[in-house]
Every structure is written in C-alpha cells, then in structure tokens.
C-alpha cells in the first residue's frame, strides 16, 4: 500500500482536502494538476482508493454512481479552492 501512495506523491502536486460528510471526515488528494472551468471529470485519491468524479446533468457523482451527495461536497471544496464555479 505504501508503494502505491509513494508513486502518487511522486507524480501529482498533492493538493489535499478534507471533507466532512455525515459526521465522518474524508481525506482527499486531487490527482490532477490544473483544473479549469468546464472540467467534467477529475480523479481523486479517496480513503486509499483512486476514484473518478464525473459531472452529469450539472451534478457531480462518482463514475460508479453511488454517493452523489458526497461527490458534490467534494467538488464544492475543490471548486472553492480553485475558484471554479460551474
């Protein structure tokens, strides 16, 4: 497991975020260096697993389709940091 995390730290700029959702804290690492307005897909490292957030019909969700509210909360934190509002 540490080998995987070490590889991720090497290739990405390690933008770290923390989201509290349903009274549980999640640590998130953004796996994309540059975000721009109109982005419709991003990869994140969430609780030891690489996840993909996808924008569908102006709402964010995980590519596997579960926890749309968590995905939107994660996007809200990222968009506030990068000042992207779409």
N, CA, C and O atoms as a GROMACS GRO file, in nm:
protein
  344
    1UNK      N    1   0.082  -0.120   0.000
    1UNK     CA    2   0.000   0.000   0.000
    1UNK      C    3   0.086   0.126   0.000
    1UNK      O    4   0.056   0.220  -0.072
    2UNK      N    5   0.193   0.128   0.080
    2UNK     CA    6   0.277   0.246   0.084
    2UNK      C    7   0.344   0.272  -0.050
    2UNK      O    8   0.368   0.387  -0.086
    3UNK      N    9   0.375   0.166  -0.125
    3UNK     CA   10   0.435   0.184  -0.255
    3UNK      C   11   0.342   0.260  -0.348
    3UNK      O   12   0.387   0.348  -0.423
    4UNK      N   13   0.214   0.229  -0.344
    4UNK     CA   14   0.116   0.298  -0.428
    4UNK      C   15   0.106   0.445  -0.389
    4UNK      O   16   0.106   0.532  -0.476
    5UNK      N   17   0.098   0.473  -0.261
    5UNK     CA   18   0.090   0.611  -0.214
    5UNK      C   19   0.216   0.686  -0.252
    5UNK      O   20   0.209   0.802  -0.293
    6UNK      N   21   0.330   0.623  -0.238
    6UNK     CA   22   0.456   0.686  -0.275
    6UNK      C   23   0.458   0.724  -0.422
    6UNK      O   24   0.507   0.831  -0.457
    7UNK      N   25   0.407   0.638  -0.509
    7UNK     CA   26   0.401   0.669  -0.651
    7UNK      C   27   0.310   0.787  -0.678
    7UNK      O   28   0.342   0.873  -0.759
    8UNK      N   29   0.198   0.792  -0.610
    8UNK     CA   30   0.105   0.903  -0.630
    8UNK      C   31   0.169   1.034  -0.587
    8UNK      O   32   0.153   1.136  -0.655
    9UNK      N   33   0.241   1.034  -0.476
    9UNK     CA   34   0.305   1.156  -0.429
    9UNK      C   35   0.410   1.205  -0.527
    9UNK      O   36   0.434   1.325  -0.538
   10UNK      N   37   0.473   1.112  -0.596
   10UNK     CA   38   0.579   1.147  -0.689
   10UNK      C   39   0.525   1.219  -0.812
   10UNK      O   40   0.590   1.310  -0.863
   11UNK      N   41   0.408   1.178  -0.862
   11UNK     CA   42   0.359   1.228  -0.990
   11UNK      C   43   0.259   1.342  -0.980
   11UNK      O   44   0.235   1.409  -1.080
   12UNK      N   45   0.202   1.365  -0.866
   12UNK     CA   46   0.099   1.468  -0.856
   12UNK      C   47   0.140   1.573  -0.755
   12UNK      O   48   0.227   1.550  -0.671
   13UNK      N   49   0.077   1.689  -0.764
   13UNK     CA   50   0.117   1.801  -0.681
   13UNK      C   51   0.058   1.799  -0.541
   13UNK      O   52   0.077   1.894  -0.466
   14UNK      N   53  -0.011   1.694  -0.504
   14UNK     CA   54  -0.055   1.667  -0.367
   14UNK      C   55  -0.146   1.775  -0.310
   14UNK      O   56  -0.125   1.819  -0.196
   15UNK      N   57  -0.243   1.818  -0.384
   15UNK     CA   58  -0.343   1.910  -0.329
   15UNK      C   59  -0.434   1.828  -0.240
   15UNK      O   60  -0.511   1.745  -0.287
   16UNK      N   61  -0.424   1.853  -0.110
   16UNK     CA   62  -0.501   1.774  -0.014
   16UNK      C   63  -0.621   1.852   0.037
   16UNK      O   64  -0.614   1.973   0.058
   17UNK      N   65  -0.730   1.781   0.055
   17UNK     CA   66  -0.854   1.840   0.102
   17UNK      C   67  -0.912   1.751   0.211
   17UNK      O   68  -0.882   1.631   0.218
   18UNK      N   69  -0.993   1.810   0.295
   18UNK     CA   70  -1.066   1.733   0.395
   18UNK      C   71  -1.213   1.771   0.384
   18UNK      O   72  -1.248   1.889   0.381
   19UNK      N   73  -1.298   1.669   0.379
   19UNK     CA   74  -1.442   1.688   0.368
   19UNK      C   75  -1.508   1.613   0.482
   19UNK      O   76  -1.474   1.498   0.509
   20UNK      N   77  -1.602   1.678   0.549
   20UNK     CA   78  -1.683   1.611   0.650
   20UNK      C   79  -1.819   1.585   0.588
   20UNK      O   80  -1.888   1.677   0.544
   21UNK      N   81  -1.857   1.458   0.587
   21UNK     CA   82  -1.983   1.418   0.527
   21UNK      C   83  -2.049   1.317   0.620
   21UNK      O   84  -1.990   1.214   0.653
   22UNK      N   85  -2.170   1.347   0.662
   22UNK     CA   86  -2.245   1.263   0.756
   22UNK      C   87  -2.161   1.229   0.879
   22UNK      O   88  -2.151   1.114   0.920
   23UNK      N   89  -2.102   1.332   0.937
   23UNK     CA   90  -2.023   1.325   1.060
   23UNK      C   91  -1.901   1.234   1.049
   23UNK      O   92  -1.854   1.180   1.149
   24UNK      N   93  -1.850   1.218   0.928
   24UNK     CA   94  -1.727   1.140   0.907
   24UNK      C   95  -1.632   1.222   0.820
   24UNK      O   96  -1.673   1.282   0.720
   25UNK      N   97  -1.504   1.226   0.859
   25UNK     CA   98  -1.403   1.300   0.785
   25UNK      C   99  -1.341   1.214   0.676
   25UNK      O  100  -1.313   1.096   0.697
   26UNK      N  101  -1.322   1.275   0.560
   26UNK     CA  102  -1.258   1.209   0.447
   26UNK      C  103  -1.138   1.292   0.404
   26UNK      O  104  -1.148   1.413   0.389
   27UNK      N  105  -1.025   1.226   0.385
   27UNK     CA  106  -0.906   1.291   0.330
   27UNK      C  107  -0.902   1.262   0.181
   27UNK      O  108  -0.918   1.148   0.137
   28UNK      N  109  -0.881   1.368   0.104
   28UNK     CA  110  -0.885   1.357  -0.041
   28UNK      C  111  -0.758   1.419  -0.097
   28UNK      O  112  -0.714   1.524  -0.052
   29UNK      N  113  -0.700   1.352  -0.196
   29UNK     CA  114  -0.586   1.406  -0.269
   29UNK      C  115  -0.631   1.424  -0.413
   29UNK      O  116  -0.677   1.329  -0.477
   30UNK      N  117  -0.615   1.543  -0.464
   30UNK     CA  118  -0.652   1.573  -0.602
   30UNK      C  119  -0.542   1.520  -0.694
   30UNK      O  120  -0.425   1.550  -0.674
   31UNK      N  121  -0.580   1.441  -0.793
   31UNK     CA  122  -0.483   1.378  -0.882
   31UNK      C  123  -0.475   1.445  -1.018
   31UNK      O  124  -0.439   1.381  -1.118
   32UNK      N  125  -0.508   1.572  -1.022
   32UNK     CA  126  -0.498   1.648  -1.146
   32UNK      C  127  -0.433   1.781  -1.112
   32UNK      O  128  -0.474   1.849  -1.018
   33UNK      N  129  -0.332   1.818  -1.188
   33UNK     CA  130  -0.257   1.938  -1.155
   33UNK      C  131  -0.334   2.066  -1.182
   33UNK      O  132  -0.338   2.154  -1.097
   34UNK      N  133  -0.395   2.077  -1.298
   34UNK     CA  134  -0.461   2.201  -1.336
   34UNK      C  135  -0.609   2.177  -1.360
   34UNK      O  136  -0.648   2.090  -1.438
   35UNK      N  137  -0.690   2.253  -1.292
   35UNK     CA  138  -0.834   2.248  -1.314
   35UNK      C  139  -0.876   2.378  -1.380
   35UNK      O  140  -0.828   2.486  -1.345
   36UNK      N  141  -0.966   2.368  -1.475
   36UNK     CA  142  -1.017   2.486  -1.542
   36UNK      C  143  -1.169   2.481  -1.542
   36UNK      O  144  -1.230   2.376  -1.519
   37UNK      N  145  -1.229   2.594  -1.567
   37UNK     CA  146  -1.374   2.598  -1.576
   37UNK      C  147  -1.419   2.510  -1.692
   37UNK      O  148  -1.357   2.512  -1.799
   38UNK      N  149  -1.524   2.434  -1.672
   38UNK     CA  150  -1.572   2.343  -1.774
   38UNK      C  151  -1.521   2.202  -1.757
   38UNK      O  152  -1.553   2.114  -1.837
   39UNK      N  153  -1.440   2.178  -1.653
   39UNK     CA  154  -1.392   2.043  -1.626
   39UNK      C  155  -1.511   1.954  -1.597
   39UNK      O  156  -1.600   1.990  -1.520
   40UNK      N  157  -1.513   1.836  -1.659
   40UNK     CA  158  -1.626   1.746  -1.637
   40UNK      C  159  -1.585   1.612  -1.579
   40UNK      O  160  -1.669   1.524  -1.558
   41UNK      N  161  -1.456   1.596  -1.551
   41UNK     CA  162  -1.408   1.469  -1.499
   41UNK      C  163  -1.276   1.492  -1.425
   41UNK      O  164  -1.184   1.554  -1.479
   42UNK      N  165  -1.266   1.442  -1.302
   42UNK     CA  166  -1.140   1.451  -1.227
   42UNK      C  167  -1.118   1.322  -1.149
   42UNK      O  168  -1.213   1.253  -1.111
   43UNK      N  169  -0.993   1.292  -1.127
   43UNK     CA  170  -0.956   1.176  -1.046
   43UNK      C  171  -0.911   1.225  -0.909
   43UNK      O  172  -0.840   1.325  -0.898
   44UNK      N  173  -0.953   1.153  -0.806
   44UNK     CA  174  -0.913   1.185  -0.669
   44UNK      C  175  -0.869   1.056  -0.601
   44UNK      O  176  -0.905   0.946  -0.642
   45UNK      N  177  -0.791   1.073  -0.497
   45UNK     CA  178  -0.750   0.962  -0.412
   45UNK      C  179  -0.830   0.976  -0.283
   45UNK      O  180  -0.804   1.067  -0.204
   46UNK      N  181  -0.926   0.887  -0.262
   46UNK     CA  182  -1.020   0.897  -0.151
   46UNK      C  183  -1.011   0.772  -0.066
   46UNK      O  184  -1.044   0.663  -0.112
   47UNK      N  185  -0.966   0.786   0.057
   47UNK     CA  186  -0.958   0.675   0.152
   47UNK      C  187  -0.886   0.553   0.094
   47UNK      O  188  -0.933   0.440   0.107
   48UNK      N  189  -0.773   0.577   0.030
   48UNK     CA  190  -0.691   0.468  -0.019
   48UNK      C  191  -0.729   0.412  -0.154
   48UNK      O  192  -0.670   0.314  -0.199
   49UNK      N  193  -0.826   0.473  -0.220
   49UNK     CA  194  -0.872   0.423  -0.349
   49UNK      C  195  -0.879   0.540  -0.448
   49UNK      O  196  -0.925   0.649  -0.412
   50UNK      N  197  -0.833   0.518  -0.570
   50UNK     CA  198  -0.847   0.620  -0.674
   50UNK      C  199  -0.990   0.615  -0.725
   50UNK      O  200  -1.039   0.511  -0.767
   51UNK      N  201  -1.056   0.730  -0.720
   51UNK     CA  202  -1.195   0.743  -0.764
   51UNK      C  203  -1.203   0.848  -0.874
   51UNK      O  204  -1.118   0.937  -0.881
   52UNK      N  205  -1.303   0.837  -0.958
   52UNK     CA  206  -1.325   0.936  -1.063
   52UNK      C  207  -1.457   1.007  -1.036
   52UNK      O  208  -1.561   0.943  -1.018
   53UNK      N  209  -1.451   1.140  -1.033
   53UNK     CA  210  -1.572   1.222  -1.024
   53UNK      C  211  -1.611   1.265  -1.165
   53UNK      O  212  -1.527   1.310  -1.242
   54UNK      N  213  -1.739   1.251  -1.198
   54UNK     CA  214  -1.789   1.283  -1.330
   54UNK      C  215  -1.907   1.377  -1.316
   54UNK      O  216  -1.993   1.358  -1.230
   55UNK      N  217  -1.911   1.478  -1.402
   55UNK     CA  218  -2.023   1.572  -1.399
   55UNK      C  219  -2.129   1.526  -1.499
   55UNK      O  220  -2.103   1.512  -1.618
   56UNK      N  221  -2.249   1.503  -1.445
   56UNK     CA  222  -2.363   1.461  -1.528
   56UNK      C  223  -2.481   1.550  -1.496
   56UNK      O  224  -2.523   1.560  -1.380
   57UNK      N  225  -2.535   1.615  -1.597
   57UNK     CA  226  -2.653   1.700  -1.579
   57UNK      C  227  -2.634   1.803  -1.468
   57UNK      O  228  -2.720   1.818  -1.382
   58UNK      N  229  -2.522   1.872  -1.470
   58UNK     CA  230  -2.485   1.977  -1.375
   58UNK      C  231  -2.471   1.929  -1.231
   58UNK      O  232  -2.470   2.010  -1.139
   59UNK      N  233  -2.461   1.798  -1.210
   59UNK     CA  234  -2.437   1.740  -1.077
   59UNK      C  235  -2.315   1.651  -1.086
   59UNK      O  236  -2.291   1.588  -1.189
   60UNK      N  237  -2.239   1.645  -0.978
   60UNK     CA  238  -2.121   1.560  -0.973
   60UNK      C  239  -2.156   1.428  -0.906
   60UNK      O  240  -2.233   1.424  -0.810
   61UNK      N  241  -2.097   1.320  -0.957
   61UNK     CA  242  -2.116   1.189  -0.897
   61UNK      C  243  -1.990   1.107  -0.924
   61UNK      O  244  -1.906   1.144  -1.005
   62UNK      N  245  -1.980   0.996  -0.854
   62UNK     CA  246  -1.870   0.904  -0.879
   62UNK      C  247  -1.902   0.825  -1.005
   62UNK      O  248  -2.019   0.805  -1.037
   63UNK      N  249  -1.800   0.781  -1.077
   63UNK     CA  250  -1.826   0.707  -1.200
   63UNK      C  251  -1.900   0.576  -1.175
   63UNK      O  252  -1.964   0.523  -1.265
   64UNK      N  253  -1.891   0.523  -1.052
   64UNK     CA  254  -1.966   0.402  -1.020
   64UNK      C  255  -2.109   0.433  -0.978
   64UNK      O  256  -2.189   0.342  -0.959
   65UNK      N  257  -2.142   0.563  -0.963
   65UNK     CA  258  -2.281   0.604  -0.945
   65UNK      C  259  -2.331   0.617  -0.802
   65UNK      O  260  -2.446   0.659  -0.784
   66UNK      N  261  -2.254   0.585  -0.701
   66UNK     CA  262  -2.301   0.592  -0.562
   66UNK      C  263  -2.259   0.723  -0.497
   66UNK      O  264  -2.164   0.789  -0.540
   67UNK      N  265  -2.331   0.761  -0.392
   67UNK     CA  266  -2.298   0.876  -0.307
   67UNK      C  267  -2.284   1.007  -0.384
   67UNK      O  268  -2.178   1.071  -0.380
   68UNK      N  269  -2.388   1.045  -0.453
   68UNK     CA  270  -2.385   1.170  -0.528
   68UNK      C  271  -2.367   1.291  -0.436
   68UNK      O  272  -2.301   1.388  -0.474
   69UNK      N  273  -2.424   1.286  -0.317
   69UNK     CA  274  -2.409   1.397  -0.222
   69UNK      C  275  -2.265   1.414  -0.180
   69UNK      O  276  -2.216   1.527  -0.171
   70UNK      N  277  -2.196   1.305  -0.152
   70UNK     CA  278  -2.054   1.312  -0.116
   70UNK      C  279  -1.972   1.368  -0.232
   70UNK      O  280  -1.884   1.452  -0.211
   71UNK      N  281  -1.999   1.324  -0.353
   71UNK     CA  282  -1.927   1.373  -0.471
   71UNK      C  283  -1.947   1.523  -0.487
   71UNK      O  284  -1.852   1.595  -0.519
   72UNK      N  285  -2.068   1.571  -0.466
   72UNK     CA  286  -2.094   1.715  -0.478
   72UNK      C  287  -2.025   1.793  -0.367
   72UNK      O  288  -1.977   1.903  -0.392
   73UNK      N  289  -2.020   1.739  -0.247
   73UNK     CA  290  -1.948   1.807  -0.138
   73UNK      C  291  -1.799   1.814  -0.168
   73UNK      O  292  -1.735   1.916  -0.141
   74UNK      N  293  -1.743   1.707  -0.224
   74UNK     CA  294  -1.602   1.707  -0.261
   74UNK      C  295  -1.577   1.812  -0.369
   74UNK      O  296  -1.481   1.888  -0.359
   75UNK      N  297  -1.662   1.816  -0.471
   75UNK     CA  298  -1.644   1.915  -0.576
   75UNK      C  299  -1.658   2.057  -0.523
   75UNK      O  300  -1.585   2.147  -0.566
   76UNK      N  301  -1.749   2.078  -0.430
   76UNK     CA  302  -1.767   2.212  -0.372
   76UNK      C  303  -1.638   2.260  -0.305
   76UNK      O  304  -1.599   2.375  -0.321
   77UNK      N  305  -1.574   2.173  -0.230
   77UNK     CA  306  -1.449   2.209  -0.162
   77UNK      C  307  -1.339   2.238  -0.265
   77UNK      O  308  -1.266   2.335  -0.251
   78UNK      N  309  -1.328   2.154  -0.367
   78UNK     CA  310  -1.226   2.173  -0.470
   78UNK      C  311  -1.251   2.302  -0.547
   78UNK      O  312  -1.158   2.378  -0.572
   79UNK      N  313  -1.376   2.326  -0.585
   79UNK     CA  314  -1.407   2.446  -0.664
   79UNK      C  315  -1.385   2.574  -0.584
   79UNK      O  316  -1.348   2.677  -0.641
   80UNK      N  317  -1.408   2.569  -0.454
   80UNK     CA  318  -1.380   2.687  -0.372
   80UNK      C  319  -1.230   2.715  -0.366
   80UNK      O  320  -1.189   2.831  -0.370
   81UNK      N  321  -1.150   2.611  -0.356
   81UNK     CA  322  -1.004   2.628  -0.351
   81UNK      C  323  -0.952   2.685  -0.482
   81UNK      O  324  -0.866   2.774  -0.482
   82UNK      N  325  -1.003   2.635  -0.594
   82UNK     CA  326  -0.956   2.678  -0.725
   82UNK      C  327  -1.037   2.794  -0.783
   82UNK      O  328  -1.004   2.845  -0.890
   83UNK      N  329  -1.142   2.835  -0.713
   83UNK     CA  330  -1.230   2.943  -0.757
   83UNK      C  331  -1.291   2.914  -0.893
   83UNK      O  332  -1.295   2.998  -0.983
   84UNK      N  333  -1.340   2.790  -0.906
   84UNK     CA  334  -1.408   2.746  -1.027
   84UNK      C  335  -1.554   2.728  -0.992
   84UNK      O  336  -1.587   2.649  -0.903
   85UNK      N  337  -1.640   2.798  -1.059
   85UNK     CA  338  -1.783   2.787  -1.030
   85UNK      C  339  -1.855   2.752  -1.158
   85UNK      O  340  -1.879   2.838  -1.242
   86UNK      N  341  -1.889   2.625  -1.173
   86UNK     CA  342  -1.964   2.585  -1.292
   86UNK      C  343  -2.069   2.484  -1.256
   86UNK      O  344  -2.143   2.438  -1.343
   0.00000   0.00000   0.00000
